[in-house]
Amino acid sequence: MSLALSKGKWRKRICVATASLFAALLVAELLLRTVWPVGGCVLALHDRYLFAPIPNSAKVQFLQPSLTSLGVTVRVNGHGMRGPEPDSERGRPRIMVFGDSFVMSDNEPYAKTFSAQLAGQWQDRVEVLCAGVTGYGPDQTLLRMEDMLPKYKPDGVVLVFCSYNDLGDPVRNHLMHVNDRGGLTRIQASAHVSEVQWFERRLSESDAWGLARLWNTHSVIRNWTPVTRETTATMVDYLRSHREDYQAHALRGETIAISLLRDVYDADVALQPEWPSSIYKVRLMEAILKEIRTLCETHSVPLAAVVVPGGPDMDPESWLKVERRLYPSYKRNNLCNAISGASQRAGIETLNLFSIFDERAEQEDLFVGPVDPHWNANGMRLGAEACAEFLGDQEALPFLSGTLSSD
């Protein structure tokens, strides 16, 4: 009798332990899905844009080689944008901010991003939607705007350019060509097989159980190799890649997109502005911007552009430096001026942040650096302040005048 009772107690204990373990695993899974979505994925392949944000997705972006750093949690809302859901009722003016990683800003919590800080300049009396996508060029932004403007009906659009690589992205994407008349020819491009495999692998890994994702992330972080000056790309590397990109795009007419999420400094435009690839990039940018301006005019949406300098041309700590004796045509503002000029010729009110950043870069840390060219929270704050002032003073977005100007 006592033996049977003892067996019964052990069965009960095993059942309780099993149930407790199962409950603990469920809690861990819930936490790793909602609170700390390690190993998540927020981008997927897209037939029209090559890739796009996944609605209602999240990930943790680690900036240091340690899980204990917790990283930055990046959440994409149900509308495919970072930040809060759009207002269900239009009780205030709405601005949409388009661009690339300088707008989506995976490297900072949302409250510190350009879009959030721009909203803060107007004490949130203006709804600012963050429609930027990491890795996008202005060609993909045009396509995204074509789909989103009719749906979200903004009262204004701010287009943010990363001068570091926005000129070269359309050349690598192969979605659009500029013709002899300066107009756009649209192409049905597709991602290279290596890009497809990368996106599919990331999406598959993000569907795994939370503890498996946590272990995989730990393994990746543990094997991170520190970046050194010797392992970073040089100007010669960038110039060679731009020649090859130009030949593939403009001369051979290839339609297979490469380097979708790679930051490639537009060294040809910065160092060799007279090269055929440099001239072509500026013409292509201008053609894209003319279509963006026409699109906004069609929807009666005021448009303004902001050009942001990249790390190598502005950040004192950047490891990517130019030997001026080898490249006498180089000026630190070449890239900003090239994009700003193209934007102005396209008829867009344009704020070039180069001079504003140049005054502060030596005294204030504005970039992630030394190998990451993105602006940090300080840079985004400075950009938001300058943008709010520009939009009010220039009346680029007329509805911001008067009561909505920054205090």
N, C-alpha and C positions, 0 to 999 in steps of 0.2 A: 504493500500500500504506500509506504513512504517513498519507495523507488518510483512508483508511478507519479506520485505528487511532485517529486523532484524533477522528473522529465517534463511534467506540465509547466513547472516554473521556468525551466530552461527554454521551452518552446515560446512561452509568453515573453521572456526577456529577448529572445532572438527576434520575435515579431516586432517588439517595441524598438529594438535597435535598428532593425531593417527599416521600419517606418520613419524613425528619426533621421537615419542616413538619407532616405529618399526625400524627406522634407528639406533637409539641409541642402541637398543637391538642387532641389527646385528653387530654394531661396537664392542659392549661388547663381543659378541660371538666370533667374529674374533680375538679380543685381547686374550681372554681366550683359544683359540685354537692354536694360533701361538706364541704370545709374552710371555704369562704367563699361561701355560697349567695346571692350578690347577685341581687336581682330575684326571689327565691323568693316563694312564697305559702303561707300556713299556714291560711287560712280559705276556706271555700266555702259556697255556698248549701245550705240543708237544709230539707226539707219540714216537719219537725216543729219545729225550733228557729229557723227563718228562716236561720241560718247556723251553722256548726260547724267545729271544727278538722279539718284533713286529716291522718289518720294518716301517720306517716313522712314528714313535710314539714319544710322549714326555710326561713328567710329571714334577711336581715341588716337590722336596724333601725338606720337612721342617725339620730343625735341631733344631728349637726353637718353643715353644708353642705359636706362634703368627703369624697371616697372614702378619703383617707389617714387619716381618723379610725377606719376599719375597722368601726365600729358594733358593735352587740350581735347576736350570732348566736342566733336563737331557733329551737329544735328541738322538734318535736312527735313524741312517740314513737309506737309502733305501736298504742297504746291511745287516741290522741287527747288526750294530756295532755303538758304540758311537764315535762321532767325525765327521770330514768332510768326504765326499764321497771319495772313492778311486780314484786315478788318472786315468783318462780315457786313457791317453797315458803314457806308462812306461818310463818316462824321467829320473828317479832316482831309486836307489835300494829300495826295499820294505821289511820291517820287519813287521811281525804280532806278536802281543803280546796277549797271551792267559792266562786265569786265571779266578779268581772269582771277588768278589766285590773289592778286592785290585787293580784290573785292571779297571773294569768298573767305580768304584769310584763315586758312587752317592753322596758322601758327599762333593765333590768339583766341582767347574766349570771345564769344560773340559781342559782349558788352564793350570790348575794346576795339572792335573792327571799325573800319572807315564808315560803313553804313550806319552802325549804331551810334557812333560819335557824331555823325552828321545829323542824325535825328536829335541828338542831345543839344546841338547848337540851337535848335528851335524848341527846346524844352518839350520835345515829343508832340508839338502841335502839328507837325507834319509826319505822316506815315512814310517811312523809308523802307522799301523792300529791297533786300539784298539778292539780286538776280545774277551775280557773278558766279562763274564756274572755274575752278582750278584747271589750268591747262588750256583754256580757250584762247583762240585768236579772234581778231575782229570779224573774220569771216563767219565763225561759229556764232559769235554774238549777234551778227546780222540775222542769221537764220532763227536764233532763239527769240529775238525781238519780233520778227515777223509772226511768230506763233503766240507770243505773250502779250503784245500790246493790245490786240483786239479783245483779249480775255480779261486783262486786269485794268485796262483803260486808265493809265496813270495821268496825272495832271502835269507831269514833267519827267524827263529822263536825264540822268547823269551818266555819261559814258567815261569810264576810267581806263586809261592806257598805261600799261607797264612798258616804259621805253626800253627796258632790258631786252625783250624778245618779241614784242607784238608785231613788229615789221616782218619777222621771219616766219611766224606761225602759219600764215596763209600759204606760204610757199611749200611748207612741209605737209600741210593738210590736203592740198590739191583739190579743194572744194570749189575754188574760183580762180579764173585766169583773167588778166587784163588784156583786152584786144588792142589793135592798132589805133582805134579811135578813143581809147581811154575808158571804154566801158567794160562791164563785167560779163564774162562767159561762165556760166555755172556748169560744174562737172559732177558726175556721179562717182564720187570717190569711196574707197573702202579702206579699212584698217589693215595694216600688214599682219600676216599670220602670227608673228611674235607678239604684236600688240593684242590681238584677239585672245591668244593663249593667256597673256598676263591678266587681262580683265576677267576672263572666265575663271581662272584659278583664284583670283581674289574673291570673286563672288561665291565660288564654291566653298572656299575656306570660311567665309563669313556666315555660312549656313550651318557650320559645325556647332556642336554643343559648346557652351561657354567655357568650361574648363579646358576643353581641347584648344579653343582659340587662345585662351590665356597661356597655355603651355607653348603653343606655336609662337606666340608673340615673344614670350620669354626666350625661346631658342633663337629667334631672329635678333633680338636686342643683345643677347649674350655674345653673338658672333659678329656684332658690328665692328667694322674696322675703322679706327680713327682716321679722319681725312687729314692729310698733310699737304704742304705746298707742292711737294714733289708728285703727289698723285692727282692734283687738280689739273683741269684742262688749261692750255696756254692759248694765247692769241693766234698762234700759228695753227693750232688744232681747230679753233673756231673758223678761221678764214678758209681753211681747207673744206670744212663741212659746208660752209655757205656756198662755195663754188659748186660743190657736188649737188647741193639742194637746188640751186638755180638751174643747173644743167638738166636735172631730172624733171623739174617742174616746167620751166619755160621753153627748153629746147627739145626735150624728148616727150613731153606731155604725159608723164606718168600719172597714175590715178591711185596708187597705193600709198596711204599715209603712214608716216613713220614718226617716231619721237613724240608721241602725243602728249606725254606728261613731262617731257624733259625741258629744263630751262636752258635755252641756247642763246648766249649773248650775241646780239646782232653786230658782230665785230666788223663786218664789211661796211655797213652804213656808218659806223662810228669811226673806223680807221681809214677806209678807202671809199669815200662817198662817190667817187667818180667811176667805180666799177660798174659793169652792166648789171650785176646782181643787186647792187645798192640802188641804182636808178629804178630798176624794175620793182623792187620792194616798195619804194615810195609811191610809184604810180599805182600799184595794186592797192595800197592802203588808201590812197585818195579816191580810187574808184569805189571801194567798199564804203567809205564814209559818205560819198555822194548818195549812195543807195540808202544808207541809214538816215541821212537827212531827209531824203524824199519820203521814206517810210514814215518818219515822224510827222512830216507835213501832211501826208495823206490822212493820218489819224488825228491831226490837229494837236499834236503833243510837242510842247517846247523842248528843245534839246540843248544840252551843254556838254562839253568835254573837259576832262581833267587829265593832264599828262604828268606822270610821276617818274622821276629819275630812278634808275636802278643802282644797285650797290656799287658795281665797278666804277661808275662815273661820279659817284658822290660819297660813298662810305669810306672814311679814312682807314678803316680796318680791313677793307676788302683785300683778299689775296690776289685777285685778278687785276693786274696793273698793266698800263701801257707804257712801253719804252718810246717816248716821244721822238727820239732821234731816228727810230726806225719807221715811224709813222707820222710824218710832219703834218698830214692833213687832219690828224685827230684833234678834236676839241671835246671837252667833257660834256658840252651841251649839244653835240651833234645829233644824238638820237632824239632827245627831247625836241629839238628844233625841227627835225625832219618830220616827226609825227604832228607837232603843233602846226607846222606849215601846211601839211596835207589836210589837217582838220579845218584850218581857216580857209583854205582854197575850196574846200567842200561846202563852205558856207555855215560852219558850226562855230558858235561862241566857245572859245577855248581858253582854258587857264593852264599855263605852263608853270609847273611848280619848281622848275629848276632854280631860279634865282632865290625863291623863298627858302628852299632847302639848303642852298649853298650858303646862306647867311647863318644857318644854325648847325650845319653838319659837324663843324669842328668843336662846338661847345656841347652839343646834345646828341646822344645816341639815337639815331633814327632808323637804323637797319638791323636786321638779324645778324648778318655777317659772321665770320669773314668769308665763308664760301656761299652763304645763302643771301641772294640779292634782294629779298623782300623787305618792305618797310615793316617796322615793328609797331607796337601800340603808340609809342611817341610819334613816329612818323605819320601814322594814321590820324592821330589827334591833330597834328599840325596841318595835315592835308584837309581834314574836315573843317578846321577853323578857316583856312584860306578859301575853301570851296564855298562855305556859307557866306562869307563876305563877298566873294566874287559874284555869286548868284544874286545877292541883294543889290550890289552896286551896279552891275552890268544889266540888271533886269533880264538876264538870259532866260530865267523862268519867271515871267511877269507876275504870276499869282503870289510870289514870295514877297513882293514889295509891301511896305507899310507894316501892318500888324504882325506879319510873320518874319520880319527881319530879326537877326540874332540880337539878344540884349547884351 
